[in-house]
């Protein structure tokens, strides 16, 4: 997947005497996007109470927000960073977001680069939530769970990082340094290593090097020829007085077993040895005293030309950490962009704990031109297998997120239904078997009720082929004119084009499921369009009617009924 940039910029608003002591005021705009930009004078103001935000972050760290609370917080974040326009006659930031996604195409993605001042950089924007047309509180409102959206922290630098020169590697060498400083809260490094071994051991083309209670000398000896530096331990952010009164200099540090190492010193050594990615965190690290401990380390590594950094902003459970790392590194083995690898990891963490918040823990910092920082492993078969498996699981998991359930993919055990090929695996659990692509290996497979399914193949060497139903490219062509019609509509303050676009996309995605499509959802979404933009609703129904012969039976019946 190719990603295109939408850059969102925020800055401090001018002082206002009416501002309360704990209130912070900012302005935000779209600096650039495929759909247009906003001038500085068009910046939209927003404000928040810093004390209230601190309390909310503490609650999030302690896992005190349930799904409803997490969605409410996500809506609040979106009201700040993606606010409605001040002037009803101009496109808003959400309009530009929706149109940019349309311009990216169904096979493309949108990279949201966030250029933020330090205070805003502390906020977990990975939980941004935009309501979907048709109402409801579905998990698909979280932008970070949308496979076509990547959220990237983009810090200010004097110059751009040069384009990364990638080459296929015989194996993805990962140096995993684990350390617990004696004067900081204790860490279960044995569990950290078991989690990483479980995640990396599933990838035949990953060559991990583990350093227990790592010292600086051991790290320097191990990192030549390394692709990824993975650190599990504590980070620190230290403020020192600057040369002028009331000014401060922030320094990011890693707490190794033998000493504190500044992020600057570490970055110089990593860059000199060809490291292209740093992964910072551990299951029990992320925030301390309400502060993101990696907030001073990750930007410094980027400043010294490390192409990308992934850092945990909260603690993460062992189960979610294993799921994230396993699918994150699998995507890198396949040579997929770092944004796609983050998506795979997020969806894996979500499916490991659908009611939790650990899917939003990872933060991606990047100043490279794009996320193609690895070409994958040199073995073509292993590379293609990893790439195909990643794309398959992303597609499956996103369908489950959209439907509000969870799936059985690989070794992830969860509930609800998932579709593999045209076979519906019911609520029975699949255990001891590995599901990849359309192949099921192992000697035992437990399958739920498959009555009425078609194209089922079970058993060694069995095959099935189903050619009915609309293909993705046919649907894209069918709906392209509708998306163009939405953008050509005259401005209407009561109707958000972004919401229309999202509703039509949801109809398109649901119809693409053919016989597994849910007609109740489609009818509800069309009904919503009828109330807000009847001409768009008519265009959707007419388009589906023109392809009626190749629709799934339930959608075909719905179209016939709608006339």
N, C-alpha and C positions, 0 to 999 in steps of 0.2 A: 504494500500500500504506500502510495506517495502522499505526503502531507504538505499542505500549503499553510502559510503563516497568517494569523490574525494577531496583531500586537495590541495589547491593552496596557495603557499607561495611566498611572495615578500619581498625584503629587499633593503636597500639603496646600490647603487652602489659605488665603490671607487671614491674618488674625481678625477675630470678631469679638468686640467687647461683650456681646451677649453669650459667648460660649461658656458653658459650665466648666468647673475645674477639671473634671475627669472626662470631658468630652473632647474628641479629636475630630477635626474636619478635614476633608480631602476633596479633590476633584478627580474625575476619571473620564477617559475618552478612548475611542478606538484610534490608535496612532496610524495603523495601516491594516488593510484587509483586502481580499479579492473583490469585496463588494463596495469598497470606498473607505473613507477616513473622516475624522472629525478634527476641526481646527481647535487650537488651544482655547479660544474664546467659547467654544461649544462644550467645554468640559462640564460634566454633570456633577453637582455637589452631593456628598453624602457625609454622614457623621455617625459616630457610635460612642458609647460610654466605655472607656477603657476598663474600668473596674468590673462592669457587667460582663464584658468580653472575657476578662481574665477568669471570672467565676465559671463562665460557660466552657472555657477550654479545660479548666480543672475537672469539670463534670465529664467532659468528653474523654479526658485521659483516664478517669476512674471507671469508664464504661457506664456512666450514670444516665446516658440518653438512650431511650428505646427507639424503635424505628420512627415513631411519630415525632419524637423529640429531635432526632437526627434530621428528618425532613424539614421540620420547622427551622432548625438552625441553617440548613442548606438554603432555604428560601430567603432567610435574612442575609446570608452571604451574597446571594444573587442580587438582592435589592441594593447592595452596596456596589458590587463590581460590575453588574450588568443592569443598571437602573433604567427605568423608562425615560424617554426624552422630556426635556423641559418644554420644548416647543412642539406642539402636536403636528406642526406642518413639516417637520424634518424626520428622517428615518432614525429610529433609536438603535441603541447598541444591540438589542436582541434581534432587530430587523437585519442588521448587518451580519450578525452571527448566523441567522437562518439562511440568508442569501449566500454567504460564504460557503456554508455546507453544501448548498445546491451547486455552486460553481465548482466545488471540489469533485462532484460526481459521486455516484453510488459506490465506486471502487476507490475513491480517494478519501483522505482524512483532513481534518483541520487542526492545526497546532496552535493552541492559545498560548502565546508568549506573554507572560506577566512581567511588566517592568514596574516595580513597586518600591517605595521608600522602605527603610528598615522596619518601621513599626508595622506596616501592612504585610511585610514578608513573614511575620510571625503567625499570621492567620492561616488556618488550614483550608485554603481555597479548593482543595481536592474534594470538598464536600458541597460544592456549588450545586444548587438544585433549581431547575426550571420546570414549572408545571407543564404537563403535557395536555394538549387539547382533549376534550372529553371528560376532564376532571379526574378525580381519584388521587390516591397517594402512592402511586407505583414507584418502584425502585428505579425505573428507567428514566426518572426525572434527574437523577444524578449524572452530571456531564462526564465525570471520570469513569462511569460504567458504560458509556457509549463508545463502542469500538472505533468510531469515526472521529472522536475528539481526544486530543492529548493536551494535558495541562502542564506547561513548562515554566519554571522560574528562570527569568532572563535578567541577570544582574548587569548593571552598567560597567563597561570596560572601555579603556582608551582606544582599543581597536578590536576588530573581529578576530576570533580564532581562525587560523588558516584552515582551509578545507582538509578534512581528515583523509589521508591516503590509506585505503583499506586493501587488504590482501587476504586470501583464504589461508587459514591456519591449519596445520596438521591436527591440532587439538586446541581447544580453548583453555589456556592455562589460567587458573584462578589461584592466587595466593590468598588464603584465608587466615588472617592474623587474629587471634583471640587473646584478650588481655583483661585482667581485673586488677586495677590499682588498689593497694592495701588501704588507702585512706578514703576510698569512695564506697558507696553501697555495694555489698557483695553481689556477684553475678554467678549464675550457674553455667560456667563455661563448658562443663561436660555435656549438658543438655544442648547448649548452643552448637557444639561440634556434632552431636548426634543428629540434630536437625539439618545441618548443612550436609553431612554425609548422606543422609536419606535423600535430600533434594538433588545433590550433585551426582550421587551414585546412580540415579536413574538415567543419566545422560552419558552414553558410551564415548562421546567425543569431548568430554570435559576432563581436564587433567588438574585436579585440585592438589594444592600443597598446603597442609595444615601446620600452623605455628601456634603451639599452646603456650600461654603466658609469654606472648611475643615481646621481644626486645627490639630496639631500633637496629642493632647490628644484624639480628636474624632476618628482619624484614629486608634490609639492604642487600643481604646475601641471596635472598630468594627471588627478588622481583625482576632481575634481568630476563627479558623475553616474556614477561607476563602481560596478558591481555586485560585481566580484571584484578583489582586489589579490593578484597572484601574484608572489612574490619568489623569485628564484633566486640564491643567493649564500651567504655565511657568516653564521651566527648565533653569539652568544657568551653565556656565562652567567658573570657576575662576582660573587664573594663579597666583601663589605666588612664590616669590623668594625662591630658594633652599639654602641649606647650602653652596654649592660651588658657586663661581662667575659664572654668565651667565647660571645657571641652574634654572629650574622652576618645580614646583609641581602643577599638575592640580587637581582641586576638582570639582566634579559634585554636583549640588544642586537642590532641588525642592523648588519652591516658594509657601509656603502654605499661608493661610490667616493671620496667626499670626507670622510666622517666616520663615527663610530659614532653611532647613534641609539637611544635607549632605547625599549623596547617601549611604555612609558607615553606618550612623546611621539608615537610613531607611531600608537598607538591613538586618542588624542584627535583627531588629524587625519583618520584613516580614518572614525571614527564621525561626525564633523562633516560628512562628505561623502557619507554614506549607504551606505558600503561594508557589505555584508552577509556577505561571506565573505573570509577571508584564507587563501591557500595558501602555505605556507612550505617552502622546501627547494630542492633542485637534485639533479642526478644524483650529484654527488660530495660532498654534505653530509649530515649526519644526526647522526653522533657524532664526537667528537674527544677522545682520551684516555679513551675509555670512557664519556663523558658525552653525553647527548642535548642538543645545542646549542640546540634549540628548547624545552627544558623550562622555561626562564624566560620565553620570549617568548610562546608560545601562551596560557598561563594569564593573562598580563597583558592580552593583547588581549581575552580573554573577560571579564575583570574590568571593562574599560571598555566593555562592552556591544556588542562585535562578536559577532553571533549565533553564528557558527561559525568554527572554524579547522581547517584540515587541514595537518599538518606531517609531514615525513619523519623517521623515527627511525633510519634507516640510509641508506647510499648506495643508489642504484638504477640498473640498467642503462639505457642509452638506449632499447633496444627495449621494456622494460617501462614506462619513463616515458611513452613515446609512447602505448602501448596504454592505460595507466591514464588519462592526461589526455584522450585522445580520447573515451573512453566516459563518463568522469566529467562532462565538459562537455556531452556530448550529453544526458545525463540532466537536467542543469540547464536546458538549452534546452527540454526537454519539460516542465519544471515539476514534476519528481519531487522527493521529499524528499531532503535531503542524505544521509541514511542509504542511500537506494536508489542514489544516485550513487556513493557509496563502494563499495557492493557491485558495481556495474557495473565500476568501475575495478579492483577487486581481481580479479574473475574474468577481466578482460581481461589483467591482468598475469600471472595464473596461466597462462593459455593461451599467452601469449607465451613463458613459460619454466616449464613444468610441474615441472621438477626443482629449481627455485630457491626462494628465500625472499622475492623482491621483492614478492609479492602482500601481504605483511604489513607493508610499510614504512610505509604511510600511517596516521596516527593522527588520529582525529576528536575535537576538543575542542568541547563545546557546552553552553551553559546556557540556550539558548532552550527554550521550552515543548515545541516539536516541531521537526522538521527541515524543515518547509515554509517555507523562507526565500525561495524564488523561486516565482513563478507561471508561469514559462516566458515565451516570447516572445509578442508580441501576434499575430503571424501564426498563425492557427489551424491551417492546413495544416502549416506547419513544426513547430509545437509538437506536434501529434498524431503527425506522422511520427517525430519524435525520441523521443517517449514510447513509441510502439509498437515502434520499433527497439530501444530499450533493454530493454524488458520481454522481447522475443523473444530477444535475445542472452543475457540473464540466465538465462532458462529453458533455453536450449540449453547454455550453458556449465556450469550447475549439474548438468545430466544427465551431462555429460562428466566433471566432477569426481567425481561419485558413482561413475562407472564406472572412474575411475582413468586416463582417457585425455585427449585434447585434441581440438580441433575446428578446422575451417576456417570462420570467421565473418568477414565483411567482408574486411579485409586481413591477418588473422592466419593465418599458415601454421603448421600443426602436423600431428600424426599421429593415427591412430586413426579411428574412425567417428563421424559425427554424423548426426542425422536432421533433414531439412528437409521439413516436411509429412509425408508418408508415404513419401518417397523416401530411400533410404539412399545417402549419398555415401561411397564406400569410401576406401581408403587413397590413391587418386590425388589429386593436389593440384589445387585450383582456383586458377588464377592469372589475374590481370588482370581479374577480374570482381568485382562487388560483390553480396553476398547480403544482402538486407534483407527481413524479413517473409517472405512467400511469393513474392517477385519476384526473378528473376535477370536482371540486365541485362548488356549486353556482347555481343560476337559469338562468343565462344568459351567453351565449358563442357566441362571434362573430368570425367566421372562414372565412378565405379568400377562394380563389378558390381551391377546392380539387378535381378537375376533374382528373381522372386517378389514384387517390390514392387507396390503398387497405388496408384492415384490419382496417377500421374506425369504432369506436363505440362512439356514442353520446347519452347522456341521462342517467338517473339514472338506474343503474344496467346493462347497456349495456356492452357487452364484444366482443372482436374480437381477433382472433388468426391468426398469419401468420407464417408459418414455412419455407418459401422459403428463399434462400440466404445463403451465407457462414457465419458461426459463427466466432467469434473472435479467438477462439483457433484453428480452422481449418486454418484460414489465417496465424496465427502465425507459424503453422507447415509448411505451404506452403512456407513462406518467410524465414524460418530459414536457409535453405540451401543456399539461395541467400546471406544472411548476412555473412555466413561462407565463401562463395566464394569471397566476397569483401575483407574480412580480409586476405585471402590466396593470394591475388594478389601481385605480386612483387612491390616493391616501384617504384613509378613514380612521379617525381617532378612536372609534369604537371597535375596530377590528384590526388585530395585530397580524401582519403578514407572516411573521415568524410562527405564530400559532397555527395559521392555515397550512403553512409548509410542513410543520411537524405532524399535523393530523393526516395530511395526505401521505406522508412518508410512512406513518404507522399503518394506514390502510394498505399501502403497497407491500410492506413487510408481511402483513398478515395474509394477504391474498397469495403471496409467494409460497406459503405453506401448502397450497393446493388442497388436497383432501383433509389435511389437518387444520386448516384455517377455521377460526372461530367466527361464525356469522353474527353472533350477538355483538361482539366487539365492533365489527365492521359496520353493522347497522347503527350502533350508537355513535360512532365517529361520523358517519354520513349524516346522521340526524343533527349532530352539532354543527356541521358545515351548512346544513339547510337553514339553520337559525341565523348564522352569522354571514354566510356568503353563499346564497342559494345557487348562483351561477357556477361556483366551483363544485358544489355537490352534484349538480346536473352533469358537469363535465366528467366527474368520477364515475357516475352511474353509466353514462353513455360510453365511456371508454371501456368499462368492464363488460357492458353488453356487447360491444364489438368483438370481444374475445370470449364470449360466453361459452363457446364449444370447448375451450381448453381450460376453463376454470374448474376448480374443485367443485364437487357436487353441491356442497352446502352453500358456497358463494354463488354458484349458478342459480340455485333456487331463490336466494335472496334477491339477486338482480332481477329475476323474472317477477318476483313479488313487488319490487319497487317500481316496476314498469319502465 
